[in-house]
Amino acid sequence: MPTFPFEVPFEKILRDPESYVDAVFSCLESEFLILPKGIGFVEYPVFERGYEALKSATEGFSQLDPNRVFPVTISEPISIVVLRSMLGFTPPEWGYVTTQRTGVSVTQGFVRSLDRKVRMAPETRLNTNGVTEERLKAMVQTACQLLSAGVPNIKGDKLHRLDKADT
């Protein structure tokens, strides 16, 4: 059993610091495999429902048409999180790219709030009107365009965000 630094006088530690460092490090355990599961965590069956709703509406993702996808985002709001996951974007990244590609202002605050709202109540149908509808349609349009376009050729020392197994 190792002797820990708190068990001996400070002078003794100074004479042989390495053995006390080793004693402390021998007891450290990492919890990097354990993640916090707070409110807003999406359980797999809920995520799967959104995925399957998108898959059905797009004929197995072969018809990524915004007119097919948008209604799913209203009726199965978790599909918004599924689309974001497929893109590999954070909410603000999706908002930024949408604004760039469509000219519709999708602010960080809006997209973060939408994402949180969906994660907190993934099975509650979205009420969209006015600017919310315009922004969500633009986000869906952007997602469909990006996912349909395929991956551009990128030099070998780089990886395009959409060239991943989960996309």
C-alpha positions, 0 to 999 in steps of 0.5 A: 500500500503506497504512502500518500503525501498527506500521511507524512511531514512535508520535509519527508516529501521533499526528500523523495517527491517522486514516490509520493507523486507515484502514490497519488497517480496510482489512485487516480481514475478517469471517468471520461467514459461516463458522461452527464445525462442532464435534461434535454438528453435525447434517448435513442428510441426518440432519436430513432423515431425522428430518423425513421420519420425522415427516412420514410418521408425521403424514400430512404434518404434518396429524395432529400426534398425540402417539401418532403422534409419540412412537414416532418420537422413540424410533426416529428420535431426530433427530426431537426436534431437528426438532421443536425446530427447528420450534418455534423453541425452544432446549432450555431454552425447550422444557423450560420451556414443557413444564413450564408446560403439562403440569406435568411437570418438564422441567429444563434439565439434562435437556432439554440432555442429551437434545438433546446426546445426540441430536445426538451419536448421532442414529441411535441408538434412545433407551432411555426409561424412568421419568422420561425417558419421562414427560418426553419424552412431555410434550415431544412433547405440548407440541410437538404442541399448539403446532404444531396450535393455529396462530398466535394473532392478535398485534398488527402490531408483534410476531411470534409465535414460531410464525408463521415460515416454518420453522414 
